[in-house]
Amino acid sequence: MMPELGKYAEAVLSSYAVSLLLILALVVLSIRRSRKVKAELDEIETRRRKNHGQG
């Protein structure tokens, strides 16, 4: 059920669309950043284990 927006329909719907796209972009960027940081932490952890094993 969509309310009647009259002459403001285009502005309101385009605002919703832009907002949804921005939220989606933030989610995607956050997931990508999370994966990158996790990979870096795993690499640091691996190096740390190797160094403790040799010493």
C-alpha positions as a LaTeX table, in Angstrom:
\begin{tabular}{lrrr}
\hline
Residue & $x$ (\AA) & $y$ (\AA) & $z$ (\AA) \\
\hline
Met1 & 0.00 & 0.00 & 0.00 \\
Met2 & 1.56 & 3.20 & $-1.19$ \\
Pro3 & 0.27 & 6.53 & 0.11 \\
Glu4 & $-0.66$ & 9.14 & $-2.45$ \\
Leu5 & 2.28 & 11.55 & $-2.63$ \\
Gly6 & 0.86 & 13.88 & $-5.25$ \\
Lys7 & 3.29 & 16.33 & $-6.77$ \\
Tyr8 & 6.00 & 15.28 & $-4.29$ \\
Ala9 & 6.09 & 11.65 & $-5.41$ \\
Glu10 & 9.21 & 12.00 & $-7.55$ \\
Ala11 & 11.17 & 13.83 & $-4.85$ \\
Val12 & 10.14 & 11.45 & $-2.08$ \\
Leu13 & 10.76 & 8.27 & $-4.07$ \\
Ser14 & 14.11 & 9.48 & $-5.37$ \\
Ser15 & 15.12 & 10.39 & $-1.82$ \\
Tyr16 & 14.23 & 6.88 & $-0.68$ \\
Ala17 & 16.21 & 5.40 & $-3.56$ \\
Val18 & 19.29 & 7.51 & $-2.82$ \\
Ser19 & 19.08 & 6.68 & 0.88 \\
Leu20 & 18.82 & 2.96 & 0.20 \\
Leu21 & 21.78 & 3.09 & $-2.18$ \\
Leu22 & 23.90 & 4.95 & 0.38 \\
Ile23 & 23.01 & 2.47 & 3.11 \\
Leu24 & 23.83 & $-0.43$ & 0.79 \\
Ala25 & 27.16 & 1.19 & $-0.11$ \\
Leu26 & 28.03 & 1.61 & 3.58 \\
Val27 & 27.20 & $-2.03$ & 4.28 \\
Val28 & 29.30 & $-3.25$ & 1.35 \\
Leu29 & 32.25 & $-1.04$ & 2.30 \\
Ser30 & 32.02 & $-2.18$ & 5.93 \\
Ile31 & 32.05 & $-5.85$ & 4.92 \\
Arg32 & 35.02 & $-5.32$ & 2.60 \\
Arg33 & 36.92 & $-3.45$ & 5.31 \\
Ser34 & 36.10 & $-6.13$ & 7.85 \\
Arg35 & 37.48 & $-8.86$ & 5.58 \\
Lys36 & 40.65 & $-6.86$ & 4.93 \\
Val37 & 41.27 & $-6.21$ & 8.62 \\
Lys38 & 40.58 & $-9.86$ & 9.49 \\
Ala39 & 43.11 & $-10.99$ & 6.88 \\
Glu40 & 45.70 & $-8.56$ & 8.25 \\
Leu41 & 45.09 & $-9.74$ & 11.81 \\
Asp42 & 45.39 & $-13.38$ & 10.73 \\
Glu43 & 48.71 & $-12.57$ & 9.06 \\
Ile44 & 49.99 & $-10.82$ & 12.18 \\
Glu45 & 48.85 & $-13.75$ & 14.33 \\
Thr46 & 50.63 & $-16.22$ & 12.04 \\
Arg47 & 53.87 & $-14.20$ & 12.17 \\
Arg48 & 53.59 & $-13.93$ & 15.95 \\
Arg49 & 53.20 & $-17.69$ & 16.33 \\
Lys50 & 56.22 & $-18.34$ & 14.09 \\
Asn51 & 58.38 & $-15.91$ & 16.07 \\
His52 & 57.40 & $-17.41$ & 19.42 \\
Gly53 & 58.08 & $-20.91$ & 18.14 \\
Gln54 & 61.65 & $-20.04$ & 17.07 \\
Gly55 & 62.59 & $-18.16$ & 20.24 \\
\hline
\end{tabular}
